[in-house]
C-alpha cells in the first residue's frame, strides 16, 4: 500500500514565528530498502511547520537530533491493518513483565501470530492473542516490533501490528544513577525519567 506521511514540527515557545529558513533541508532514508529522497515543506505558519513525504509501508519514523536525548521515534498504525497494538508505544520498567495487547482486526486470520523485532527475522514460535509475553523487561527488549500470522508473504510486513517498546533503565518507581531515588507520583499514565526523575507522558 502507498502512504503519505505528514510530520508537524511545533515550537515550544508560544511567541515563536517559524519561517522557511528554520529548516534548511528535509531529506530522509528508508530502511531496509536504502531508498533516499527529499520531502516537501507543505506549510509554514507561525509555530508550526508541516513536512510531507510519500512511499510504501512507512510505519516507523525516527528523527535524529544533535544527541540521543533529542531523538524522536514515532510508530504509525494504519486503520486497515490486519492486526493492531492497543498502543503504538509501550513503556516498561526494568524487571516488569512485558505484556503486549494486540487486537485482530481481520477476523478471518489466525490468533496464532509471530513476532518480529525490526530488522531481525520473524520468531520461530507462535504466540496466541490477545496478549503476547516477552518476559521480564530488559534493555535489549527496546525497539520496534511487528506482529502478524502471515510471515511468508509481504502481507505480514505491510498489514501487521507495529509498536514501539521502551524499557526504563531502573525498576518501577525508581530513578537516578544507582536507581535508588524514589519517583514522584506521575499523573495521566506518565512515568518518571530513569535519570532525571521528571514525569514523562
C-alpha positions in Angstrom: 0.0 0.0 0.0 1.1 3.6 -0.7 1.2 6.1 2.2 1.6 9.8 2.6 3.4 10.8 5.8 2.8 14.3 7.3 5.1 15.5 10.1 4.4 18.5 12.1 7.1 20.5 14.0 5.8 22.7 16.8 7.8 25.4 18.6 7.8 25.2 22.4 7.9 29.0 22.6 4.4 30.3 22.3 5.7 33.6 20.7 7.7 31.8 18.1 7.2 32.6 14.4 8.6 29.9 12.0 10.0 30.8 8.6 11.1 28.6 5.7 14.7 29.3 6.7 14.3 27.5 10.1 14.6 24.1 8.3 17.3 24.2 5.7 16.7 20.7 4.2 14.2 17.9 4.6 15.8 14.6 3.4 15.0 11.1 4.5 16.2 7.5 4.2 14.0 4.3 4.2 15.3 1.2 6.0 15.9 -1.5 4.9 15.4 -0.6 1.2 18.1 2.1 1.4 15.8 4.4 -0.5 16.5 8.1 -0.1 14.6 11.2 -1.1 13.5 14.7 -0.3 10.1 15.6 1.1 8.1 18.8 0.5 7.6 21.6 3.0 3.9 21.9 2.8 3.0 24.8 5.1 4.8 27.2 7.4 2.5 29.0 9.8 3.8 30.7 13.0 4.6 27.9 15.4 4.0 25.1 13.0 5.9 23.6 10.0 4.3 20.6 8.2 6.5 18.4 6.2 5.4 15.6 3.8 6.9 12.5 2.2 5.4 9.6 0.4 6.3 6.0 -0.2 5.3 2.5 0.6 4.9 0.8 4.1 6.0 3.7 6.3 5.3 2.5 9.8 8.2 3.9 11.9 9.7 7.4 11.8 12.9 8.4 13.6 14.2 11.9 13.8 17.8 12.1 14.8 18.7 15.2 16.8 22.1 16.5 17.8 22.3 14.0 20.7 20.4 10.8 21.6 18.4 12.7 24.2 16.8 14.7 21.4 16.0 11.8 19.1 12.3 11.2 18.4 10.7 7.9 17.4 7.1 7.5 16.3 5.3 4.3 15.2 2.4 4.6 12.9 -0.5 2.2 12.6 -2.7 2.1 9.5 -6.5 1.8 10.2 -7.0 -1.1 7.8 -4.1 -3.2 9.0 -4.9 -6.9 9.9 -3.7 -6.5 13.5 -3.4 -3.5 15.8 -1.5 -2.9 19.0 -3.7 -1.2 21.6 -0.9 1.5 21.9 1.8 2.4 19.4 4.3 3.0 22.3 4.5 0.7 25.3 6.8 1.6 28.3 8.0 -0.8 30.9 10.4 -0.5 33.9 13.3 -2.9 34.2 12.1 -6.2 35.5 8.4 -5.7 34.8 6.6 -8.4 32.8 6.4 -7.2 29.2 2.8 -7.9 28.0 1.7 -6.6 24.6 -2.0 -6.4 24.0 -2.7 -7.0 20.3 -6.2 -6.8 18.6 -7.1 -8.9 15.5 -9.0 -6.6 13.1 -9.3 -9.1 10.2 -11.4 -11.8 11.8 -10.6 -14.3 9.0 -7.0 -14.6 10.2 -5.4 -16.7 12.9 -5.0 -15.9 16.6 -1.6 -17.6 16.4 0.9 -14.9 15.4 4.6 -14.4 15.0 6.7 -11.6 16.4 9.5 -9.7 14.7 11.8 -7.2 16.2 12.7 -4.9 13.4 15.0 -5.5 11.5 15.5 -9.1 12.7 13.7 -12.2 11.3 10.4 -13.5 12.5 10.2 -15.6 15.6 10.2 -19.3 15.0 7.5 -19.9 17.6 4.0 -18.6 17.6 2.2 -16.6 20.3 -1.5 -16.6 21.0 -3.6 -13.4 21.1 -4.9 -11.3 22.8 -1.7 -10.8 24.9 1.8 -11.5 23.9 4.6 -12.1 26.5 8.2 -11.1 26.1 9.3 -11.9 29.6 10.7 -9.7 32.4 11.8 -6.3 30.8 15.4 -6.0 30.0 17.1 -3.2 28.0 17.5 -5.5 24.9 13.7 -5.5 24.6 13.8 -1.9 23.5 12.9 -1.5 19.8 10.2 -1.5 17.1 8.2 -4.7 16.8 5.8 -6.2 14.2 3.1 -8.9 14.8 1.3 -10.9 12.1 0.2 -14.5 11.3 1.5 -14.5 7.7 5.3 -14.5 7.6 5.7 -16.0 4.1 4.5 -13.0 2.1 4.8 -9.3 2.3 1.3 -9.1 3.8 2.9 -9.6 7.2 5.2 -6.7 6.8 2.6 -4.3 5.3 -0.5 -5.2 7.4 0.8 -6.3 10.8 0.6 -4.5 14.2 3.6 -2.2 14.6 4.5 -0.9 18.0 7.5 0.6 19.9 8.7 -0.9 23.2 10.7 1.4 25.6 12.4 0.0 28.7 13.4 2.2 31.6 16.9 1.6 33.0 15.6 1.3 36.6 13.0 -0.8 38.4 9.4 0.6 38.7 9.1 3.8 40.7 12.9 4.2 41.0 15.3 6.6 39.2 18.9 8.0 39.4 22.4 6.9 38.7 22.1 3.9 41.1 18.3 3.6 40.7 17.9 4.3 44.4 15.8 7.5 44.3 12.0 7.3 44.6 10.0 8.6 41.7 7.3 11.3 42.1 3.7 10.4 41.5 3.1 10.9 37.8 -0.4 11.7 36.5 -2.4 10.6 33.4 -0.3 7.4 32.9 3.1 9.2 32.8 6.3 7.6 34.0 9.3 9.2 35.7 12.5 9.5 33.6 15.0 6.9 34.8 17.8 9.5 35.0 16.2 12.9 35.9 13.1 11.7 37.8 10.8 14.1 35.9 7.4 12.8 34.7 7.3 11.9 31.0 4.0 11.3 29.2 
